[in-house]
Amino acid sequence: MKFDIIGDIHGCYEELLTLIHKLGYELKHGLPVHPDKRTLALVGDLTDRGPQSVDVMRFVIHAYSHGAIRYVPGNHCFKLYRYLKGNPVKLLHGIETTVNEIKKLPLHEQTELSHEFKQLFEKAPLYDVLIPDELIIAHAAMKEKDIGRKPNKQMRSYLLFGAVTGETWPDGRTVRKDWAKEYHGKPWIVYGHTPVKEPRFVGRTVNIDTGCVFGHQLSALTYPELETVSVPSSMPYDDSRFQHFTS
């Protein structure tokens, strides 16, 4: 089995289409089809901050419901799901852009999209074993001991938000730990969540979130080749949003 695993999209729909085509896919009836039978996989955070979150939602809902892609939700997907369920959610850190997009739709389209996205979130696994004992995707982090387990609340938090220090940045974002150095499992873990300027390989982990929504690029990891393919972002560049690791 061959996969192309794409990092956090965050509403950057045009970059997503450009990357899909660069990877060799054609869209047939809205579904990505590759001549070499490759499959797209997404590590979550489909929406927020970028200009076309609704288009990304519709693309993923359609492709996932037809079994054409693999997908795990991210923390932004979780927040949007809670909002659409009617739970109290602060419209901060990007979700406000998605909510504004949705509210511009005709009412019947709002209702349909809300229903379909909630279904998508409920059906998608919090981590996905693409190839047993070989390749797993998760949004933010994965512990070796959790492989094969059904996620409980604590595990869900780790998969969606990663390891945190308990501290916060001035804008309210949590300070994240470098969990990848602590992973020593056999399967490759491909994830996103923490923007880095280049795909980051640590042991058998790969961070594929190269900060498209912050003006850098949208990237994919090809498997089993373990090569990266990227396209430039059209968004304004914000260097402050990238994580700089010491090693």
C-alpha positions as CSV (number, residue, x, y, z in Angstrom):
1,M,0.0,0.0,0.0
2,K,1.2,3.5,-0.9
3,F,0.1,6.7,0.8
4,D,0.6,10.4,0.5
5,I,0.1,12.0,3.9
6,I,-0.8,15.7,3.9
7,G,-0.2,18.1,6.8
8,D,-2.5,20.7,8.4
9,I,-4.6,22.4,5.7
10,H,-6.4,25.1,7.8
11,G,-8.7,26.3,5.0
12,C,-6.0,26.6,2.3
13,Y,-8.0,24.9,-0.3
14,E,-6.2,26.1,-3.4
15,E,-2.9,24.9,-2.0
16,L,-4.5,21.6,-1.2
17,L,-5.6,21.2,-4.8
18,T,-2.2,22.2,-6.1
19,L,-0.5,19.7,-3.9
20,I,-2.9,16.9,-4.8
21,H,-2.2,17.5,-8.5
22,K,1.6,17.7,-7.9
23,L,1.4,14.3,-6.2
24,G,-0.1,12.9,-9.4
25,Y,-3.7,12.7,-8.5
26,E,-6.7,13.5,-10.8
27,L,-10.1,14.5,-9.4
28,K,-12.8,12.4,-10.8
29,H,-16.3,13.3,-9.6
30,G,-14.5,15.2,-6.8
31,L,-12.5,12.1,-5.7
32,P,-8.7,12.0,-5.8
33,V,-7.6,9.1,-8.0
34,H,-3.9,8.1,-8.6
35,P,-2.7,6.0,-11.6
36,D,-0.4,4.1,-9.2
37,K,-3.3,3.3,-6.8
38,R,-1.9,5.6,-4.1
39,T,-4.2,6.9,-1.4
40,L,-4.3,10.4,0.2
41,A,-4.3,10.6,4.0
42,L,-4.9,13.8,6.0
43,V,-3.6,14.4,9.6
44,G,-6.4,16.8,10.5
45,D,-7.0,20.5,11.1
46,L,-8.9,21.0,7.9
47,T,-10.3,24.5,8.8
48,D,-9.7,27.8,10.6
49,R,-7.6,30.8,9.7
50,G,-7.4,30.1,6.0
51,P,-9.7,31.6,3.3
52,Q,-11.7,28.5,2.1
53,S,-12.5,26.3,5.1
54,V,-15.9,25.4,3.7
55,D,-14.4,24.2,0.5
56,V,-11.9,22.0,2.4
57,M,-14.8,20.6,4.5
58,R,-16.8,19.7,1.5
59,F,-13.9,18.1,-0.3
60,V,-13.0,15.9,2.7
61,I,-16.6,15.0,3.5
62,H,-17.2,13.9,0.0
63,A,-13.9,12.0,-0.4
64,Y,-14.1,10.3,3.0
65,S,-17.7,9.2,2.6
66,H,-16.7,7.5,-0.7
67,G,-13.7,5.8,0.9
68,A,-11.3,7.7,-1.3
69,I,-9.1,9.1,1.5
70,R,-7.9,8.4,5.0
71,Y,-8.4,11.1,7.7
72,V,-7.9,11.7,11.4
73,P,-9.4,14.8,13.0
74,G,-7.3,17.5,14.7
75,N,-7.9,19.8,17.6
76,H,-9.4,22.4,15.3
77,C,-11.8,19.8,13.9
78,F,-12.8,18.8,17.4
79,K,-13.5,22.5,18.3
80,L,-15.6,23.0,15.2
81,Y,-17.5,19.7,16.0
82,R,-18.3,21.0,19.5
83,Y,-19.4,24.3,18.1
84,L,-21.7,22.6,15.5
85,K,-23.1,20.4,18.3
86,G,-24.2,23.6,20.1
87,N,-21.6,23.4,22.9
88,P,-20.2,26.7,24.3
89,V,-17.0,27.4,22.3
90,K,-14.9,30.6,22.3
91,L,-14.7,31.9,18.8
92,L,-10.9,32.5,19.0
93,H,-7.7,31.1,17.5
94,G,-9.1,30.7,14.0
95,I,-12.5,29.1,14.3
96,E,-14.2,32.5,13.9
97,T,-13.1,32.6,10.3
98,T,-14.8,29.2,9.6
99,V,-17.9,30.2,11.5
100,N,-18.1,33.4,9.4
101,E,-17.8,31.4,6.2
102,I,-20.5,29.0,7.3
103,K,-22.9,31.8,8.3
104,K,-22.6,33.3,4.7
105,L,-24.2,30.1,3.3
106,P,-27.9,29.7,2.7
107,L,-29.6,28.3,5.7
108,H,-30.3,24.9,4.2
109,E,-26.6,24.6,3.2
110,Q,-25.5,25.5,6.7
111,T,-27.7,22.8,8.1
112,E,-26.5,20.2,5.6
113,L,-22.8,21.0,6.0
114,S,-23.1,21.0,9.8
115,H,-24.8,17.6,9.7
116,E,-22.2,16.1,7.3
117,F,-19.2,17.5,9.2
118,K,-20.5,16.1,12.5
119,Q,-20.9,12.7,10.8
120,L,-17.4,12.9,9.5
121,F,-15.9,13.6,12.9
122,E,-17.9,10.8,14.5
123,K,-16.9,8.3,11.9
124,A,-13.2,9.2,11.7
125,P,-10.7,7.5,14.0
126,L,-8.5,9.6,16.3
127,Y,-5.6,7.7,15.0
128,D,-5.5,5.5,11.9
129,V,-3.3,2.4,11.4
130,L,-2.7,2.8,7.7
131,I,-0.4,-0.3,7.6
132,P,-0.3,-2.6,10.6
133,D,3.0,-2.5,12.5
134,E,4.3,-0.1,10.0
135,L,2.5,3.2,9.5
136,I,0.1,5.3,11.7
137,I,-1.3,8.8,11.3
138,A,-2.4,10.9,14.2
139,H,-2.9,14.7,14.5
140,A,-0.6,15.8,17.3
141,A,1.2,12.9,19.0
142,M,1.1,9.2,19.7
143,K,2.5,7.0,22.5
144,E,3.8,3.6,21.7
145,K,1.8,2.0,24.6
146,D,-1.4,3.4,23.1
147,I,-1.1,1.7,19.7
148,G,-4.0,-0.7,19.3
149,R,-5.9,0.8,22.2
150,K,-9.4,2.4,22.0
151,P,-8.9,6.0,22.9
152,N,-10.2,7.1,26.3
153,K,-10.5,10.8,27.3
154,Q,-6.8,11.1,28.3
155,M,-5.6,9.4,25.2
156,R,-7.9,11.6,23.0
157,S,-6.4,14.7,24.5
158,Y,-2.9,13.5,23.7
159,L,-3.8,12.5,20.1
160,L,-5.5,15.9,19.5
161,F,-3.4,18.3,21.4
162,G,-0.1,16.5,22.0
163,A,2.2,16.8,25.0
164,V,2.0,20.2,26.8
165,T,4.1,21.8,29.5
166,G,1.2,23.4,31.4
167,E,2.5,26.8,30.4
168,T,0.9,29.2,27.9
169,W,2.2,31.8,25.4
170,P,1.0,35.4,25.7
171,D,-1.7,34.8,23.2
172,G,-3.1,31.9,25.2
173,R,-1.7,29.0,23.1
174,T,-0.2,26.1,25.1
175,V,3.5,25.5,25.2
176,R,4.2,22.1,23.6
177,K,6.7,19.4,24.6
178,D,8.9,17.6,22.1
179,W,7.1,14.3,22.4
180,A,8.8,12.7,19.3
181,K,12.1,12.2,21.1
182,E,10.3,10.0,23.6
183,Y,8.7,7.7,20.9
184,H,10.6,4.5,20.3
185,G,7.9,2.3,18.7
186,K,8.3,0.3,15.5
187,P,5.5,1.9,13.3
188,W,6.2,5.2,11.7
189,I,4.0,8.0,13.2
190,V,3.2,10.8,10.8
191,Y,1.5,13.8,12.4
192,G,1.1,17.6,12.2
193,H,-0.3,20.1,14.7
194,T,3.0,22.0,15.4
195,P,4.2,24.1,12.5
196,V,7.8,23.6,11.4
197,K,9.6,25.1,8.5
198,E,10.6,21.8,7.0
199,P,9.2,18.3,7.6
200,R,10.8,17.0,10.8
201,F,12.1,13.5,11.1
202,V,12.9,12.3,14.6
203,G,13.4,8.5,15.0
204,R,10.3,6.9,13.3
205,T,8.2,10.1,13.5
206,V,7.6,12.7,10.9
207,N,6.0,16.1,11.5
208,I,4.5,17.1,8.2
209,D,2.8,20.4,9.2
210,T,4.9,23.1,7.4
211,G,2.7,26.0,8.3
212,C,0.7,26.6,5.1
213,V,-1.8,28.9,6.9
214,F,1.1,30.9,8.3
215,G,2.6,31.6,4.9
216,H,5.1,28.8,4.4
217,Q,4.0,25.7,2.5
218,L,1.7,22.7,2.4
219,S,3.6,19.5,2.5
220,A,3.0,15.8,2.0
221,L,5.0,12.7,3.0
222,T,5.1,9.9,0.4
223,Y,5.2,6.4,1.8
224,P,7.0,4.0,1.5
225,E,9.4,6.4,-0.2
226,L,9.6,8.7,2.8
227,E,10.1,11.7,0.5
228,T,8.4,15.1,1.0
229,V,6.5,17.1,-1.6
230,S,5.5,20.7,-0.9
231,V,3.8,23.7,-2.6
232,P,4.1,27.3,-1.5
233,S,1.5,29.1,0.5
234,S,-0.4,32.2,-0.7
235,M,-0.9,33.4,2.9
236,P,1.1,36.2,4.7
237,Y,4.2,34.8,6.4
238,D,4.3,34.9,10.2
239,D,7.6,33.5,11.5
240,S,6.4,33.7,15.1
241,R,4.1,30.8,14.6
242,F,6.8,28.2,13.8
243,Q,8.4,25.9,16.4
244,H,12.2,26.0,16.5
245,F,13.7,22.8,18.0
246,T,17.2,22.7,19.3
247,S,17.9,19.4,17.6
